[in-house]
Structure formats: structure tokens, C-alpha cells
Amino acid sequence: TVFNCRSHMVRDVLITPKEWGGKGLLGATVRFDSLENAEHQGVRVLEVFANSPAHAAGLISYKDYILGTADIAIRDMDELVELVTVSMGKPTQVYVFNADTEAVRSVVLTPNSDWGGSGSLGCDIGSGFFHRITAPP
């Protein structure tokens, strides 16, 4: 049984473990995470500046939410700052949720403080209660 913390729905999923050519037997990452204070968590892309690392990665202003990487869930600004710090100058695969398409996509983001503008991403970020992913209508 899988619980969707966004829609607050439960559904049954049949999983058959098998060799698939990658790591593990599921082709998915499964981990325990606390939902405590989840309604106040979120990192939203606000304005994306031209010719910035965020622009090059294809981030969309006011529609994208940074979820994290295959190894790290980004729930707040501190975790985003940590990711940017360890990824400086390195292409990093980041998962992003888009509010219009209701889909998660992968982008390659390369933080760089020399891109010609302010910050290392080249976008404004909002976090907390007013910048969380809302439940579907």
C-alpha cells in the first residue's frame, strides 16, 4: 500500500522484484521519511534570470518546485544551500515538480557563481508554507 502525501490518498501497488540491469531489484529508491511539518516544507522556483544556470537547466518561474536528487530530498533552504555548495561547478541531476503539468522531470543544474548575475543558481527561491506544493483541485 502506498500513501500519496499530496493527494492524501492510498492505493495498492503490486511490485515484483527482478533483475532489471540497474542497481537493486525494484528500479526505485525506497526510503523512510518523516511527514512531520511537511505542510511547511517546500522549495519553489520563483523568478528565473536569463543566461543563468537555472535558465540553462530549463527551470520554469513560479511553476517548478525543486524536489532533490536521487540521494537528497530538498525540503527547505538549508538543504538547498547544502546541495548547491557540494555541487558548485558540477552538473547535477535534480528532480523538479511542475505545477502545470503535475509531473516530475529531471533537469541538469550546474551551480556557478560566475554566470554574470547574483547567486549560484540564477533564480529566486521561496520556501516554507506559502511555497509548498499544494494538493490537487
PyMOL commands that place a pseudoatom at each C-alpha (Angstrom):
pseudoatom trace, name=CA, resn=THR, resi=1, chain=A, elem=C, hetatm=0, pos=[0.000, 0.000, 0.000]
pseudoatom trace, name=CA, resn=VAL, resi=2, chain=A, elem=C, hetatm=0, pos=[1.326, 3.444, -0.982]
pseudoatom trace, name=CA, resn=PHE, resi=3, chain=A, elem=C, hetatm=0, pos=[0.223, 6.722, 0.598]
pseudoatom trace, name=CA, resn=ASN, resi=4, chain=A, elem=C, hetatm=0, pos=[0.344, 9.877, -1.539]
pseudoatom trace, name=CA, resn=CYS, resi=5, chain=A, elem=C, hetatm=0, pos=[1.079, 12.759, 0.839]
pseudoatom trace, name=CA, resn=ARG, resi=6, chain=A, elem=C, hetatm=0, pos=[-0.028, 15.293, -1.782]
pseudoatom trace, name=CA, resn=SER, resi=7, chain=A, elem=C, hetatm=0, pos=[-3.483, 13.899, -2.505]
pseudoatom trace, name=CA, resn=HIS, resi=8, chain=A, elem=C, hetatm=0, pos=[-3.874, 12.150, 0.873]
pseudoatom trace, name=CA, resn=MET, resi=9, chain=A, elem=C, hetatm=0, pos=[-4.958, 9.002, -0.978]
pseudoatom trace, name=CA, resn=VAL, resi=10, chain=A, elem=C, hetatm=0, pos=[-3.909, 5.382, -0.543]
pseudoatom trace, name=CA, resn=ARG, resi=11, chain=A, elem=C, hetatm=0, pos=[-3.558, 2.879, -3.356]
pseudoatom trace, name=CA, resn=ASP, resi=12, chain=A, elem=C, hetatm=0, pos=[-2.367, -0.698, -3.650]
pseudoatom trace, name=CA, resn=VAL, resi=13, chain=A, elem=C, hetatm=0, pos=[0.647, -1.334, -5.840]
pseudoatom trace, name=CA, resn=LEU, resi=14, chain=A, elem=C, hetatm=0, pos=[1.872, -4.767, -6.902]
pseudoatom trace, name=CA, resn=ILE, resi=15, chain=A, elem=C, hetatm=0, pos=[5.658, -4.916, -7.092]
pseudoatom trace, name=CA, resn=THR, resi=16, chain=A, elem=C, hetatm=0, pos=[7.542, -7.917, -8.441]
pseudoatom trace, name=CA, resn=PRO, resi=17, chain=A, elem=C, hetatm=0, pos=[11.262, -7.636, -7.640]
pseudoatom trace, name=CA, resn=LYS, resi=18, chain=A, elem=C, hetatm=0, pos=[13.509, -8.719, -10.521]
pseudoatom trace, name=CA, resn=GLU, resi=19, chain=A, elem=C, hetatm=0, pos=[16.861, -8.085, -12.154]
pseudoatom trace, name=CA, resn=TRP, resi=20, chain=A, elem=C, hetatm=0, pos=[16.449, -5.107, -14.476]
pseudoatom trace, name=CA, resn=GLY, resi=21, chain=A, elem=C, hetatm=0, pos=[20.008, -4.141, -15.385]
pseudoatom trace, name=CA, resn=GLY, resi=22, chain=A, elem=C, hetatm=0, pos=[20.433, -1.475, -12.739]
pseudoatom trace, name=CA, resn=LYS, resi=23, chain=A, elem=C, hetatm=0, pos=[21.076, -1.329, -9.021]
pseudoatom trace, name=CA, resn=GLY, resi=24, chain=A, elem=C, hetatm=0, pos=[18.722, -3.304, -6.778]
pseudoatom trace, name=CA, resn=LEU, resi=25, chain=A, elem=C, hetatm=0, pos=[15.637, -5.285, -7.719]
pseudoatom trace, name=CA, resn=LEU, resi=26, chain=A, elem=C, hetatm=0, pos=[12.931, -2.610, -7.855]
pseudoatom trace, name=CA, resn=GLY, resi=27, chain=A, elem=C, hetatm=0, pos=[14.223, 0.142, -10.118]
pseudoatom trace, name=CA, resn=ALA, resi=28, chain=A, elem=C, hetatm=0, pos=[13.161, 2.625, -7.460]
pseudoatom trace, name=CA, resn=THR, resi=29, chain=A, elem=C, hetatm=0, pos=[14.508, 4.234, -4.336]
pseudoatom trace, name=CA, resn=VAL, resi=30, chain=A, elem=C, hetatm=0, pos=[12.536, 3.433, -1.211]
pseudoatom trace, name=CA, resn=ARG, resi=31, chain=A, elem=C, hetatm=0, pos=[13.272, 5.306, 1.996]
pseudoatom trace, name=CA, resn=PHE, resi=32, chain=A, elem=C, hetatm=0, pos=[11.648, 6.279, 5.252]
pseudoatom trace, name=CA, resn=ASP, resi=33, chain=A, elem=C, hetatm=0, pos=[10.936, 9.954, 5.686]
pseudoatom trace, name=CA, resn=SER, resi=34, chain=A, elem=C, hetatm=0, pos=[9.034, 11.800, 8.385]
pseudoatom trace, name=CA, resn=LEU, resi=35, chain=A, elem=C, hetatm=0, pos=[5.960, 13.765, 7.332]
pseudoatom trace, name=CA, resn=GLU, resi=36, chain=A, elem=C, hetatm=0, pos=[6.236, 15.933, 10.425]
pseudoatom trace, name=CA, resn=ASN, resi=37, chain=A, elem=C, hetatm=0, pos=[5.885, 19.583, 9.369]
pseudoatom trace, name=CA, resn=ALA, resi=38, chain=A, elem=C, hetatm=0, pos=[5.544, 18.528, 5.721]
pseudoatom trace, name=CA, resn=GLU, resi=39, chain=A, elem=C, hetatm=0, pos=[2.886, 21.174, 5.152]
pseudoatom trace, name=CA, resn=HIS, resi=40, chain=A, elem=C, hetatm=0, pos=[5.521, 23.856, 5.846]
pseudoatom trace, name=CA, resn=GLN, resi=41, chain=A, elem=C, hetatm=0, pos=[8.179, 22.336, 3.593]
pseudoatom trace, name=CA, resn=GLY, resi=42, chain=A, elem=C, hetatm=0, pos=[8.877, 23.169, 0.003]
pseudoatom trace, name=CA, resn=VAL, resi=43, chain=A, elem=C, hetatm=0, pos=[11.349, 24.915, -2.251]
pseudoatom trace, name=CA, resn=ARG, resi=44, chain=A, elem=C, hetatm=0, pos=[9.728, 26.800, -5.101]
pseudoatom trace, name=CA, resn=VAL, resi=45, chain=A, elem=C, hetatm=0, pos=[11.455, 28.383, -8.079]
pseudoatom trace, name=CA, resn=LEU, resi=46, chain=A, elem=C, hetatm=0, pos=[10.320, 31.990, -8.324]
pseudoatom trace, name=CA, resn=GLU, resi=47, chain=A, elem=C, hetatm=0, pos=[11.907, 34.267, -10.950]
pseudoatom trace, name=CA, resn=VAL, resi=48, chain=A, elem=C, hetatm=0, pos=[14.448, 32.621, -13.302]
pseudoatom trace, name=CA, resn=PHE, resi=49, chain=A, elem=C, hetatm=0, pos=[17.031, 35.041, -14.715]
pseudoatom trace, name=CA, resn=ALA, resi=50, chain=A, elem=C, hetatm=0, pos=[18.211, 34.969, -18.346]
pseudoatom trace, name=CA, resn=ASN, resi=51, chain=A, elem=C, hetatm=0, pos=[21.524, 33.236, -19.100]
pseudoatom trace, name=CA, resn=SER, resi=52, chain=A, elem=C, hetatm=0, pos=[21.673, 31.740, -15.599]
pseudoatom trace, name=CA, resn=PRO, resi=53, chain=A, elem=C, hetatm=0, pos=[22.295, 28.122, -14.526]
pseudoatom trace, name=CA, resn=ALA, resi=54, chain=A, elem=C, hetatm=0, pos=[18.567, 27.849, -13.683]
pseudoatom trace, name=CA, resn=HIS, resi=55, chain=A, elem=C, hetatm=0, pos=[17.667, 29.125, -17.163]
pseudoatom trace, name=CA, resn=ALA, resi=56, chain=A, elem=C, hetatm=0, pos=[20.115, 26.697, -18.813]
pseudoatom trace, name=CA, resn=ALA, resi=57, chain=A, elem=C, hetatm=0, pos=[18.549, 23.829, -16.823]
pseudoatom trace, name=CA, resn=GLY, resi=58, chain=A, elem=C, hetatm=0, pos=[15.087, 24.805, -18.079]
pseudoatom trace, name=CA, resn=LEU, resi=59, chain=A, elem=C, hetatm=0, pos=[13.573, 25.740, -14.721]
pseudoatom trace, name=CA, resn=ILE, resi=60, chain=A, elem=C, hetatm=0, pos=[10.200, 27.465, -15.067]
pseudoatom trace, name=CA, resn=SER, resi=61, chain=A, elem=C, hetatm=0, pos=[9.387, 30.556, -12.999]
pseudoatom trace, name=CA, resn=TYR, resi=62, chain=A, elem=C, hetatm=0, pos=[6.614, 30.171, -10.421]
pseudoatom trace, name=CA, resn=LYS, resi=63, chain=A, elem=C, hetatm=0, pos=[5.704, 26.682, -11.701]
pseudoatom trace, name=CA, resn=ASP, resi=64, chain=A, elem=C, hetatm=0, pos=[8.648, 24.469, -10.668]
pseudoatom trace, name=CA, resn=TYR, resi=65, chain=A, elem=C, hetatm=0, pos=[9.442, 23.031, -7.249]
pseudoatom trace, name=CA, resn=ILE, resi=66, chain=A, elem=C, hetatm=0, pos=[12.879, 21.571, -6.506]
pseudoatom trace, name=CA, resn=LEU, resi=67, chain=A, elem=C, hetatm=0, pos=[12.424, 18.105, -5.008]
pseudoatom trace, name=CA, resn=GLY, resi=68, chain=A, elem=C, hetatm=0, pos=[16.028, 16.961, -4.714]
pseudoatom trace, name=CA, resn=THR, resi=69, chain=A, elem=C, hetatm=0, pos=[18.408, 14.437, -6.223]
pseudoatom trace, name=CA, resn=ALA, resi=70, chain=A, elem=C, hetatm=0, pos=[18.437, 10.648, -6.212]
pseudoatom trace, name=CA, resn=ASP, resi=71, chain=A, elem=C, hetatm=0, pos=[20.244, 10.882, -2.847]
pseudoatom trace, name=CA, resn=ILE, resi=72, chain=A, elem=C, hetatm=0, pos=[18.876, 14.018, -1.145]
pseudoatom trace, name=CA, resn=ALA, resi=73, chain=A, elem=C, hetatm=0, pos=[15.330, 15.308, -0.595]
pseudoatom trace, name=CA, resn=ILE, resi=74, chain=A, elem=C, hetatm=0, pos=[15.229, 19.116, -0.587]
pseudoatom trace, name=CA, resn=ARG, resi=75, chain=A, elem=C, hetatm=0, pos=[12.675, 20.305, 1.954]
pseudoatom trace, name=CA, resn=ASP, resi=76, chain=A, elem=C, hetatm=0, pos=[13.991, 23.734, 2.916]
pseudoatom trace, name=CA, resn=MET, resi=77, chain=A, elem=C, hetatm=0, pos=[16.545, 26.414, 2.117]
pseudoatom trace, name=CA, resn=ASP, resi=78, chain=A, elem=C, hetatm=0, pos=[19.263, 24.874, 4.293]
pseudoatom trace, name=CA, resn=GLU, resi=79, chain=A, elem=C, hetatm=0, pos=[19.150, 21.640, 2.309]
pseudoatom trace, name=CA, resn=LEU, resi=80, chain=A, elem=C, hetatm=0, pos=[19.157, 23.554, -0.988]
pseudoatom trace, name=CA, resn=VAL, resi=81, chain=A, elem=C, hetatm=0, pos=[22.178, 25.610, 0.116]
pseudoatom trace, name=CA, resn=GLU, resi=82, chain=A, elem=C, hetatm=0, pos=[23.971, 22.384, 1.055]
pseudoatom trace, name=CA, resn=LEU, resi=83, chain=A, elem=C, hetatm=0, pos=[23.212, 20.846, -2.350]
pseudoatom trace, name=CA, resn=VAL, resi=84, chain=A, elem=C, hetatm=0, pos=[24.390, 23.969, -4.198]
pseudoatom trace, name=CA, resn=THR, resi=85, chain=A, elem=C, hetatm=0, pos=[27.583, 24.101, -2.109]
pseudoatom trace, name=CA, resn=VAL, resi=86, chain=A, elem=C, hetatm=0, pos=[28.601, 20.489, -2.834]
pseudoatom trace, name=CA, resn=SER, resi=87, chain=A, elem=C, hetatm=0, pos=[27.536, 20.787, -6.500]
pseudoatom trace, name=CA, resn=MET, resi=88, chain=A, elem=C, hetatm=0, pos=[29.300, 24.066, -7.327]
pseudoatom trace, name=CA, resn=GLY, resi=89, chain=A, elem=C, hetatm=0, pos=[30.551, 23.846, -10.916]
pseudoatom trace, name=CA, resn=LYS, resi=90, chain=A, elem=C, hetatm=0, pos=[29.362, 20.237, -11.298]
pseudoatom trace, name=CA, resn=PRO, resi=91, chain=A, elem=C, hetatm=0, pos=[26.423, 19.188, -13.497]
pseudoatom trace, name=CA, resn=THR, resi=92, chain=A, elem=C, hetatm=0, pos=[23.893, 17.740, -11.048]
pseudoatom trace, name=CA, resn=GLN, resi=93, chain=A, elem=C, hetatm=0, pos=[20.736, 15.805, -11.892]
pseudoatom trace, name=CA, resn=VAL, resi=94, chain=A, elem=C, hetatm=0, pos=[17.859, 17.377, -9.963]
pseudoatom trace, name=CA, resn=TYR, resi=95, chain=A, elem=C, hetatm=0, pos=[14.219, 16.303, -9.827]
pseudoatom trace, name=CA, resn=VAL, resi=96, chain=A, elem=C, hetatm=0, pos=[11.658, 19.060, -10.273]
pseudoatom trace, name=CA, resn=PHE, resi=97, chain=A, elem=C, hetatm=0, pos=[7.858, 19.010, -9.931]
pseudoatom trace, name=CA, resn=ASN, resi=98, chain=A, elem=C, hetatm=0, pos=[5.910, 21.273, -12.298]
pseudoatom trace, name=CA, resn=ALA, resi=99, chain=A, elem=C, hetatm=0, pos=[2.552, 22.546, -11.031]
pseudoatom trace, name=CA, resn=ASP, resi=100, chain=A, elem=C, hetatm=0, pos=[1.066, 22.988, -14.526]
pseudoatom trace, name=CA, resn=THR, resi=101, chain=A, elem=C, hetatm=0, pos=[1.909, 19.544, -15.884]
pseudoatom trace, name=CA, resn=GLU, resi=102, chain=A, elem=C, hetatm=0, pos=[1.540, 17.784, -12.493]
pseudoatom trace, name=CA, resn=ALA, resi=103, chain=A, elem=C, hetatm=0, pos=[4.665, 15.821, -13.418]
pseudoatom trace, name=CA, resn=VAL, resi=104, chain=A, elem=C, hetatm=0, pos=[8.179, 15.306, -12.127]
pseudoatom trace, name=CA, resn=ARG, resi=105, chain=A, elem=C, hetatm=0, pos=[11.050, 15.744, -14.550]
pseudoatom trace, name=CA, resn=SER, resi=106, chain=A, elem=C, hetatm=0, pos=[14.796, 15.546, -14.315]
pseudoatom trace, name=CA, resn=VAL, resi=107, chain=A, elem=C, hetatm=0, pos=[16.964, 18.553, -15.147]
pseudoatom trace, name=CA, resn=VAL, resi=108, chain=A, elem=C, hetatm=0, pos=[20.717, 19.057, -15.078]
pseudoatom trace, name=CA, resn=LEU, resi=109, chain=A, elem=C, hetatm=0, pos=[21.629, 22.041, -12.931]
pseudoatom trace, name=CA, resn=THR, resi=110, chain=A, elem=C, hetatm=0, pos=[25.204, 23.326, -12.687]
pseudoatom trace, name=CA, resn=PRO, resi=111, chain=A, elem=C, hetatm=0, pos=[25.535, 25.901, -9.892]
pseudoatom trace, name=CA, resn=ASN, resi=112, chain=A, elem=C, hetatm=0, pos=[28.017, 28.599, -10.867]
pseudoatom trace, name=CA, resn=SER, resi=113, chain=A, elem=C, hetatm=0, pos=[28.696, 31.909, -9.141]
pseudoatom trace, name=CA, resn=ASP, resi=114, chain=A, elem=C, hetatm=0, pos=[30.395, 33.312, -12.284]
pseudoatom trace, name=CA, resn=TRP, resi=115, chain=A, elem=C, hetatm=0, pos=[27.360, 33.227, -14.600]
pseudoatom trace, name=CA, resn=GLY, resi=116, chain=A, elem=C, hetatm=0, pos=[27.079, 37.042, -14.655]
pseudoatom trace, name=CA, resn=GLY, resi=117, chain=A, elem=C, hetatm=0, pos=[24.361, 37.655, -12.102]
pseudoatom trace, name=CA, resn=SER, resi=118, chain=A, elem=C, hetatm=0, pos=[23.579, 37.215, -8.450]
pseudoatom trace, name=CA, resn=GLY, resi=119, chain=A, elem=C, hetatm=0, pos=[23.747, 33.872, -6.670]
pseudoatom trace, name=CA, resn=SER, resi=120, chain=A, elem=C, hetatm=0, pos=[24.864, 30.459, -7.915]
pseudoatom trace, name=CA, resn=LEU, resi=121, chain=A, elem=C, hetatm=0, pos=[21.571, 29.307, -9.450]
pseudoatom trace, name=CA, resn=GLY, resi=122, chain=A, elem=C, hetatm=0, pos=[20.319, 32.473, -11.098]
pseudoatom trace, name=CA, resn=CYS, resi=123, chain=A, elem=C, hetatm=0, pos=[16.797, 32.276, -9.744]
pseudoatom trace, name=CA, resn=ASP, resi=124, chain=A, elem=C, hetatm=0, pos=[14.862, 33.484, -6.750]
pseudoatom trace, name=CA, resn=ILE, resi=125, chain=A, elem=C, hetatm=0, pos=[13.693, 30.737, -4.391]
pseudoatom trace, name=CA, resn=GLY, resi=126, chain=A, elem=C, hetatm=0, pos=[10.775, 30.711, -1.977]
pseudoatom trace, name=CA, resn=SER, resi=127, chain=A, elem=C, hetatm=0, pos=[10.357, 28.216, 0.840]
pseudoatom trace, name=CA, resn=GLY, resi=128, chain=A, elem=C, hetatm=0, pos=[8.010, 27.395, 3.654]
pseudoatom trace, name=CA, resn=PHE, resi=129, chain=A, elem=C, hetatm=0, pos=[4.230, 27.360, 3.997]
pseudoatom trace, name=CA, resn=PHE, resi=130, chain=A, elem=C, hetatm=0, pos=[3.427, 29.707, 1.099]
pseudoatom trace, name=CA, resn=HIS, resi=131, chain=A, elem=C, hetatm=0, pos=[5.749, 27.876, -1.296]
pseudoatom trace, name=CA, resn=ARG, resi=132, chain=A, elem=C, hetatm=0, pos=[4.765, 24.269, -0.707]
pseudoatom trace, name=CA, resn=ILE, resi=133, chain=A, elem=C, hetatm=0, pos=[3.261, 22.030, -3.362]
pseudoatom trace, name=CA, resn=THR, resi=134, chain=A, elem=C, hetatm=0, pos=[-0.475, 22.305, -2.869]
pseudoatom trace, name=CA, resn=ALA, resi=135, chain=A, elem=C, hetatm=0, pos=[-2.972, 19.459, -3.045]
pseudoatom trace, name=CA, resn=PRO, resi=136, chain=A, elem=C, hetatm=0, pos=[-4.588, 18.892, -6.430]
pseudoatom trace, name=CA, resn=PRO, resi=137, chain=A, elem=C, hetatm=0, pos=[-8.019, 20.510, -7.002]
for i in range(1, 137): cmd.bond("trace and resi %d" % i, "trace and resi %d" % (i + 1))
show_as sticks, trace
zoom trace
